[in-house]
Amino acid sequence: MTRVLMAALATVTALALTTGTAVAAPSNPDSASASEAQAVERKAPLPSEVFTVTDRLAEQVAGALADKAVRERAVAATAAGEADLTAFASGTALDRSVRAANQDVLAAKALPANGGSLLRLRLADPSTRAALAHGEVPLVAAAPTDDEPAPIAAYDPLGGKVSLDPAKAPRRPVLVVDVDVAKALPLGLQVTRDALAARGLVAAKPSGAQVKAAGGYWATKVNAVRLNNDEEPWIKGDAEIFSVVGGFGLDGKATVTVVQMPYLDNDGTTYYPNQLLVHYLGYKYNLADVVMMEDDGDTNYLALAQAIATALLTIIDAGAYIPLVNAILSAMPDSWWTDDPDYVDSWYTLATTSSGRLNGARGNGWMDVSPYWVPEF
């Protein structure tokens, strides 16, 4: 999304950079989920590897588009929107390269090897669609996985490499190779949940008898939410937002829930989701913290889970609520505070009574919330 979304919580693959690997094996391998074990078996790549893969692939796609027939196929595939790059490349000389790149991206994000096709091809600026349809040869570039404005490297099918202004889209059509984060995020959050559960950090779940006795439970509902608007590279696609919700379970141990917010695509737009963000059933203090994050394409979900676990497993209930946001942020190495996944904002000590507009601690956005009673079935 934007530069202001880049500050803190970064790709927590940083946890293992000091050891030379991005993911450490769990202390109890038998308790790890299948998806986690699969990710651990592959040597997890550095946070920049997703862009390294897609940039290399963009150059290969550009070379293939020198063939007019392949170029016309690309025009047709992207005419109505983004195209599955694996499907596009099927039957062409690109097929093997795209499939190999897709497996590299899955590994880089700690997703299962059978996670499907994550690579896509899209036209960066819809206003250039007519020129593309009329035969103008497009440039090809990889979407950056960082929001810091920097010259964009694009490849010309006719030969050569072109540097593009990140603030102003060129008149010439640009086809973009990037990751379908909307597809990757649900898979990744499941990897994160499995890894957290394997370490004992699971969502608070009171017994059915407790819920029945109470007749239901309180939740915090997000009526409206907005993130601040800043300039971002024209080549970037929509954001994919998720929130880490933390509190203390009835046993006094930290508990975490990861909540997807798929509607939050753009800065500067107010959304009205009516989404239940915090469920207080089973919370000891009826209080919770929220850390909102964005996946720009290169999030390693297993490393994210390990960072959260590292932060929260050391917190001991002292008989009073302890905010968890600082613990999570403090667990991130300083050198990784400018990498993905981007830290968007955080909200401290939401309560069952929280109501009205709540500004984020970073001042990067706000949520309009209200208490919501969830009755028993």
C-alpha positions in Angstrom: 0.0 0.0 0.0 1.9 3.1 1.1 5.1 4.2 2.8 3.4 4.8 6.1 2.4 1.2 6.1 6.0 0.0 6.1 7.3 1.0 9.4 7.4 -1.8 12.0 6.3 -5.3 11.9 8.1 -6.4 8.8 8.6 -9.8 7.4 9.3 -11.6 10.5 11.5 -14.0 8.6 14.0 -11.7 10.3 13.9 -13.9 13.3 16.3 -16.4 11.7 18.5 -14.1 9.7 21.1 -14.3 12.4 21.3 -18.0 12.0 21.3 -18.1 8.2 17.9 -19.7 7.9 14.5 -18.0 7.9 12.6 -20.7 9.8 13.8 -22.7 12.8 12.4 -26.1 13.5 9.9 -26.2 16.4 11.0 -27.5 19.7 8.5 -30.3 19.5 8.4 -31.4 15.8 5.7 -34.0 16.5 3.3 -31.2 17.4 3.9 -29.2 14.2 1.2 -29.1 11.6 1.8 -30.8 8.2 1.9 -27.4 6.5 4.5 -26.2 8.9 6.6 -29.3 8.7 6.6 -29.0 4.9 7.7 -25.4 5.0 10.5 -26.2 7.5 11.8 -29.0 5.2 12.4 -26.4 2.5 15.2 -23.9 3.3 13.2 -20.7 3.7 14.4 -17.9 1.5 15.4 -14.4 2.4 12.5 -11.8 2.4 13.6 -10.4 -0.9 13.4 -13.7 -2.7 9.8 -13.3 -3.9 10.7 -10.2 -5.8 13.9 -11.8 -7.1 11.8 -14.6 -8.5 9.1 -12.4 -10.1 11.7 -9.9 -11.5 13.5 -12.8 -13.2 10.3 -14.1 -14.5 9.2 -10.7 -15.8 12.4 -10.6 -17.9 11.6 -14.1 -19.2 8.0 -13.1 -20.0 9.3 -10.0 -21.9 11.5 -12.2 -24.0 8.6 -14.4 -24.9 6.5 -11.5 -25.9 8.9 -10.7 -28.7 6.9 -13.4 -30.5 3.8 -11.7 -31.9 1.6 -14.7 -31.3 2.6 -14.9 -27.6 2.1 -11.2 -27.3 -1.4 -11.4 -28.8 -2.1 -14.2 -26.3 -1.1 -11.9 -23.5 -3.3 -9.2 -24.7 -6.3 -11.5 -24.8 -5.5 -13.0 -21.4 -5.4 -9.6 -19.7 -8.2 -8.0 -21.6 -10.8 -8.5 -18.8 -8.4 -8.2 -15.9 -5.6 -10.2 -14.3 -4.7 -13.6 -15.8 -3.3 -16.7 -14.1 0.3 -16.7 -15.3 0.5 -20.5 -15.1 -2.5 -21.0 -17.3 -1.2 -18.3 -19.7 2.2 -20.0 -20.1 0.8 -23.5 -20.6 1.9 -24.8 -23.9 4.5 -22.1 -24.4 8.2 -22.0 -23.9 7.5 -20.2 -20.7 5.7 -23.1 -19.1 8.6 -24.7 -17.2 10.0 -21.3 -16.0 6.6 -20.2 -14.7 5.9 -23.5 -12.9 9.4 -23.4 -11.3 8.9 -19.8 -10.3 5.5 -20.6 -8.7 7.1 -23.3 -6.5 9.8 -20.8 -5.5 7.1 -18.3 -4.5 5.2 -20.9 -2.5 8.4 -21.8 -0.6 9.3 -18.2 0.0 5.9 -17.6 1.6 6.1 -20.9 3.6 3.0 -22.2 1.9 2.3 -25.8 1.0 3.9 -27.0 -2.2 0.4 -28.0 -3.4 -0.9 -24.5 -2.8 -1.7 -23.9 -6.5 -0.8 -21.1 -8.9 0.0 -17.8 -7.2 1.5 -15.9 -10.1 -0.6 -13.6 -12.2 -0.2 -11.2 -15.2 -2.1 -7.9 -15.3 -2.1 -4.6 -17.1 -0.8 -1.9 -14.7 -2.8 1.0 -16.1 -6.2 0.2 -17.6 -6.0 3.5 -19.6 -3.3 1.9 -21.8 -5.5 -1.1 -22.8 -6.5 0.4 -26.1 -2.9 1.0 -27.1 -2.1 -2.6 -26.1 -5.0 -3.9 -28.1 -3.9 -1.9 -31.2 -0.5 -3.6 -31.2 1.8 -1.5 -29.1 4.5 -3.7 -27.6 4.3 -3.6 -23.8 7.0 -3.4 -21.2 7.0 -6.1 -18.5 7.8 -5.5 -14.9 7.5 -7.3 -11.5 5.4 -5.6 -8.8 7.7 -4.5 -6.0 7.2 -6.2 -2.6 8.1 -3.0 -0.8 6.3 0.3 -0.8 9.3 2.6 -0.7 9.3 4.6 -3.9 12.1 3.5 -6.1 12.7 3.3 -9.9 10.9 0.4 -11.4 12.8 -1.9 -13.6 10.9 -2.9 -16.7 11.9 -5.2 -19.6 11.3 -4.5 -23.2 10.4 -7.4 -25.5 12.4 -5.7 -28.2 15.5 -5.8 -26.0 16.9 -3.8 -23.1 15.9 -2.7 -19.6 13.9 0.5 -18.9 13.8 2.4 -15.6 10.3 3.8 -14.9 9.2 6.6 -12.6 7.4 5.0 -9.6 5.2 8.1 -9.2 4.0 8.4 -12.8 2.7 5.6 -15.0 4.2 5.7 -18.5 2.0 6.1 -21.6 3.3 2.8 -22.9 1.5 -0.3 -21.6 3.1 -2.2 -18.8 2.3 -5.8 -18.0 3.0 -6.7 -14.4 4.1 -10.0 -13.0 3.1 -10.4 -9.3 1.7 -12.6 -6.6 -2.0 -13.2 -6.2 -2.0 -12.2 -2.5 -5.8 -12.5 -2.2 -5.3 -16.2 -2.9 -2.2 -16.6 -0.9 -3.5 -14.9 2.3 -6.1 -17.4 3.4 -3.6 -20.2 2.8 -0.9 -18.3 4.7 -3.1 -17.4 7.6 -4.0 -21.1 8.0 -0.2 -21.9 8.1 0.1 -19.2 10.8 -2.8 -20.5 12.8 -1.5 -24.1 12.7 2.0 -23.0 13.7 0.6 -20.9 16.6 -1.6 -23.7 17.8 1.4 -26.1 17.7 3.1 -23.7 20.2 0.1 -23.5 22.4 -1.1 -20.0 21.2 -4.6 -20.8 20.3 -7.8 -18.8 20.2 -9.7 -18.7 23.6 -12.4 -21.3 23.5 -14.6 -21.6 26.6 -16.7 -24.7 27.0 -20.2 -24.9 25.5 -21.5 -25.0 29.1 -19.9 -21.6 29.8 -21.4 -20.0 26.8 -24.8 -21.5 27.5 -24.7 -20.3 31.1 -23.9 -16.8 29.9 -26.5 -16.9 27.2 -23.9 -15.6 24.7 -20.9 -13.4 24.7 -19.7 -9.9 23.8 -17.7 -9.0 20.7 -16.3 -5.8 19.2 -17.8 -5.0 15.8 -16.1 -2.9 13.2 -18.7 -0.6 11.7 -16.3 1.4 9.6 -12.6 1.5 9.0 -10.2 3.8 7.1 -6.5 4.0 6.5 -4.7 7.2 5.6 -3.9 8.0 2.0 -0.4 8.5 0.7 1.2 8.3 -2.7 2.1 4.7 -3.7 3.8 3.3 -6.8 1.3 3.1 -9.7 2.4 -0.5 -10.3 1.2 -1.8 -7.0 -2.0 -3.8 -6.8 -4.6 -3.9 -3.9 -3.4 -4.4 -0.4 -4.3 -7.5 1.6 -5.0 -6.7 5.3 -5.1 -9.0 8.3 -5.1 -8.4 12.0 -3.4 -10.2 14.9 -5.8 -10.1 17.9 -4.3 -11.0 21.2 -5.5 -11.3 24.8 -5.4 -13.6 27.8 -7.3 -16.8 28.0 -9.1 -18.1 31.1 -5.9 -20.0 32.0 -3.9 -16.7 32.1 -1.9 -17.5 29.0 -1.6 -15.3 26.0 -4.0 -16.2 23.2 -4.0 -15.1 19.6 -6.5 -15.0 16.7 -5.6 -14.0 13.2 -8.4 -12.2 11.3 -8.5 -11.6 7.6 -9.9 -8.2 6.4 -10.2 -8.8 2.7 -12.3 -5.7 1.9 -9.6 -3.3 3.0 -8.0 -2.8 -0.5 -7.0 0.9 -0.6 -5.9 3.8 1.5 -8.1 6.8 1.6 -11.3 4.8 1.4 -13.8 4.3 4.2 -15.2 0.7 4.4 -18.3 -0.4 6.3 -17.7 -4.1 7.0 -19.8 -4.8 10.1 -17.1 -7.4 10.9 -16.7 -9.0 14.3 -13.0 -8.4 15.1 -12.7 -9.4 18.7 -14.6 -12.2 20.3 -14.3 -12.0 24.1 -15.6 -15.4 25.0 -13.0 -17.1 27.0 -10.9 -14.0 27.7 -9.9 -13.5 31.3 -9.9 -9.7 31.2 -12.4 -8.9 28.5 -9.7 -6.9 26.9 -7.7 -7.4 23.7 -5.1 -5.7 21.5 -5.1 -5.6 17.7 -2.1 -5.3 15.4 -3.1 -4.7 11.8 -0.7 -5.8 9.0 -0.5 -6.0 5.3 0.9 -8.6 3.0 2.6 -7.0 0.0 3.4 -10.4 -1.6 6.5 -11.7 0.3 5.2 -12.5 3.7 6.6 -15.7 5.1 3.7 -16.9 7.2 5.5 -19.5 9.2 8.2 -17.0 10.3 5.3 -14.6 11.2 3.9 -17.2 13.5 7.3 -17.8 15.1 7.7 -14.1 15.7 4.4 -13.9 17.4 5.1 -16.9 19.5 8.5 -15.6 20.5 6.8 -12.4 21.7 3.9 -13.8 23.6 5.1 -17.1 25.1 7.3 -15.2 27.5 4.5 -13.1 28.9 3.2 -14.2 32.3 -0.2 -13.1 33.7 0.5 -11.0 36.7 -3.1 -10.6 37.7 -3.7 -7.4 35.6 -4.0 -7.0 31.8 -0.7 -6.4 30.0 -1.0 -4.9 26.5 0.5 -7.3 24.0 1.2 -4.8 21.1 4.6 -3.7 22.5 5.7 -7.2 23.0 5.0 -8.2 19.4 6.7 -5.1 18.0 9.7 -5.5 20.3 10.2 -9.0 19.0 11.0 -7.7 15.6 14.7 -7.1 14.9 15.4 -3.4 14.1 17.0 -4.3 10.7 13.7 -5.6 9.5 11.4 -2.7 10.3 11.2 -1.7 6.7 10.4 -5.1 5.1 7.1 -6.9 4.7 4.6 -7.8 6.0 4.0 -4.1 6.6 2.9 -2.9 10.0 -0.2 -0.9 9.4 -1.4 0.3 12.9 -2.3 -1.0 16.3 -5.1 -0.6 18.8 -4.5 -1.1 22.5 -6.9 -2.6 25.1 -10.1 -2.8 23.1 -12.8 -3.7 25.7 -16.3 -5.2 25.6 -17.5 -1.6 26.1 -15.4 0.0 23.4 -17.5 2.3 21.2 -17.1 5.0 18.6 -14.1 6.1 16.6 -10.8 4.7 17.8 -7.6 6.1 16.2 -4.7 3.8 15.7 -1.6 4.2 17.9 0.4 5.2 14.8 -2.2 7.6 13.6 -2.4 5.7 10.3 -6.0 4.9 10.5 -9.2 4.6 12.5 -11.9 2.2 13.3 -15.5 2.9 14.3 -16.5 0.2 16.6 -19.4 -0.8 18.9 -20.1 -3.6 21.4 -22.0 -6.5 19.9 -23.8 -9.3 21.8 -23.6 -12.7 20.1 -26.4 -14.8 21.5 -26.2 -18.5 22.0 -27.8 -20.6 19.3 
